[in-house]
Amino acid sequence: MEATEQRRKMAADRVRTAEDAVVRLKEGLAGLGVTLPSLRVDPVSCAGNEPTPLVDLGRCNIDTALRLCEVLAERASGREESGRGERS
């Protein structure tokens, strides 16, 4: 496989990984009652010969931001209560 083709494959793999991460985030957040309407792969970060895809968490209204804060606090509280205060 020539170098250019290898770079294209690696770039496509990075974009696919970012897309998978977006799907997993959407599903995980939806399971917690949170929807980030602008969650996506940033298209500009995928441009060029060697893209470095970024996951754009996007913009959300205040209610969504507060719901996300609530869910994070609940999760943190649950970890502390169970003695799992460290991230895994």
N, C-alpha and C positions, 0 to 999 in steps of 0.2 A: 504494500500500500504506500503510495507516495506521500510525502510530508503534507502537502496541501489537503489531500483527502483525509489524512489523520486529523489535521486541525479542524476540518469541517465536522468530522464525527465527534471529536471532543466538544466542540462548540454546541452541536446538537444535543449531546448528552447533558451538558450543563443547563441548557434551556429546558430540556425534559425534566431534569431534577427540580428546577425551580417551579415548573408547572405542577409537578407532583406535590411539592411542598405547599403550593397554594390550595390544591384540592384537599390535602390533609388538614391544613389550617381551617378551611371553610367547614369541613365536616366536624372537626373537633370543637370549634367555636359554636357551631349550630347546635351541637349536643349540649352545650352549656347555655343555650338561649341567647347567643351573641351573633349578630350578623354584621360584618364589615362590608358595606356595599361596594366599596372601591377596591377590595382585596384582589390583587392581580400580579402578574409578572410585568414589570416595567418594560414596555417595548423599546424604549431608547437604550436601555442597558443591554439589549440583545442585538444591537446593531454593530456593524463593523466586522472585521475579520476574526477577532478573538473576543466574542461577547463575554461579559461578566454579568449574568442576569441578577437583577435585584428583585426581591419580593416587595411590592409596594403595598403596605398595609392600608394605605388610602386615607380618605377623609371620612369622618362619621359625625353624626349629630351628638349633641350633649347627652341625650338619653342613652345612646349606644355606648359612649365613653364611660358613663356612670355605671352601666350594666357590666361592662368589662372590668371596671375597678372592683365592683361587687364580687364578681366571679373570682377574680384573682385573690381578693381578700379571703373569700371562703376557702379557696384551695390552700392558701398559705396557713390559714387557721387550722384546717384539717391536718396538714402536715405537722404543725407544731403540737397539736393534741395527740397525734399518734407517735410522736417522737421522731418523725422523719423530717426535721427542719432543714435538712441539707438537700440540695438539688442532686438529682441522679443523672 
